[in-house]
Amino acid sequence: MIELQHISKVFHRGQVNEVTALQQVDLQIAAGDFVVLVGANGSGKTTLLNLIAGAILPTEGKIFFNGEDVTTIPEHRRSRWVARVFQNPLGGTAPDLSILDNFRLAALRTQPKRPVIGINETFRREVRERIAQLGMGLENKLNQPMGALSGGQRQALTLLMSVMDHTDILLLDEPTAALDPRSAAVVMGTAQQIIQDLGLTAILITHNLRDSLQYGNRLLHMADGQIMRDVNAIAKQKLTLGEMYAWFGA
Amino acid sequence: MTFYLTALLLGLCLGAMGLGIFITMKIFRIPDITTDGSYTLGATVTAVLILAGWPLPLVAGVVVIAGALAGVLTGLVHTRLRIDALLAGILVMTALYSVNLSLMGRSNIPLLGIPTVFKALTVFSNPIWNQVLVGGFFLAILGAILAYLLRTDFGIAMRATGNSESMTRALGINNDRMKIIGLAMANALTALSGFLVTQYQGFADINMGIGIVLVGLGSVLIGDALISWFSVRSIVLQLSLVVLGSVLFQLVLAVALSLGVNPNFLKLITSVFVLAIVGIPRLTRSRES
């Protein structure tokens, strides 16, 4: 599904503050895989995700989706394949727009936004049903502005929004980092279910090692812009927290 | 009475610009100064074409296109060359001054005794009421079109662009293109204000646009204060309040003039008034926090 060939990314090239975020990374992710990415700050995890999303372009190397070269396709057009949940709950939603408006846009992620009124009773009902599954009682607040909700509520909604339209790839960049434990559990549980139900290819960045063991069927450990360890599903089940702590030199 | 009706009428004429500035300032959060130029551009095109004998609907069409082009230009400079929106607006506004001057051929074109849009309706015996009716009708149509557009899928995308660029990019929206379209719409509306005011006052003047952006800004700020005061969510009502803001603004200026203020100080009063609208809430807020 996703293939990275010899990907390097250098920021501020030729300047004093030159940083090599990724060095010659080769990676293949099969369709339906749920990959968990762990690593210290600055190890290149988010850079990797941004490259896949198209938010930044690689200095070297190529990126393929289903064999198609997408290396130079900009982010807003790569959204045809990729849905994204940001670390910051504010990043994935428009705070001044209503919940319903936010969902309407998400439902059109891969489609043109035409000058016709698209929110009708059918759409409203569909959104209400989906939101009701979260069990947060938000289904009766469709006309409230997104900004009036808590971070946890917004992040859970962002997750639902990401699959309102067809998607192949779901990128989760520390989606629970800013959330309290209970909201985090709801968000991760919802993510797990969505990925399974829709057979998505997903990448999750997390600093929560417990989560990294509980979720996903492949674990990548990154350090210094390279993939240090690639743990498959079977090995991942045997992995313990203690072993993982050792990776971080703790 | 006539005195206040005149202010009401001028407020309605400038309401179109208010709607335009609502788009750039409240939706995109871009300070767009192109306004000063596109307002005069609308006036210039109106005067020149009316004198050339063009029918009014056609003139209005050309005014919309001319204003939109000015907006596109600012949008291109801002998005493609990554130049600050404020500077991009100033560049286009300044350039438009020469364009307007060469279109007009002189600094002032009078339109006396020529049938204007304000003579289109005769319902009341008092002509000023008829003019107010025409102005209100015109604004109602513009407001209805804009309100409809903002509620469509395209409109939601537009409103989201100014709200969360990271989100819209991830949702397949080309933010740059959206900004260019928004600036085009805003300046088309501004040019329409030029179209109306020129016919209302009976002349186009090369300097009529100087500082006009402040009038639009003031209208939007008054409208916005009312919107947050009554926590208005409906877009139709929001747009109506912006037009009401424009009328209130003109009433304040009219009252100032009626109190015997020297007309030379009108721009100073405008500035101080806008400063007051922006500043007073901030002063009280900083004390609370």
Interface residues (C-beta under 8 A of the other chain):
Chain A: A53 A55 E75 H76 R77 S79 R80 V82 A83 R84 F86 L90 G91 G92 T93 A94 P95 D96 L97 S98 D101 N102 R104 L105 A106 L108 R109 T110 Q111 K113 R114 P115 V116 I117 G118 I119 N143 P145
Chain B: Y148 L149 R151 T152 D153 F154 G155 I156 A157 R159 A160 N163 S164 S166 M167 T168 R169 A170 L171 G172 I173 N174 N175 R233
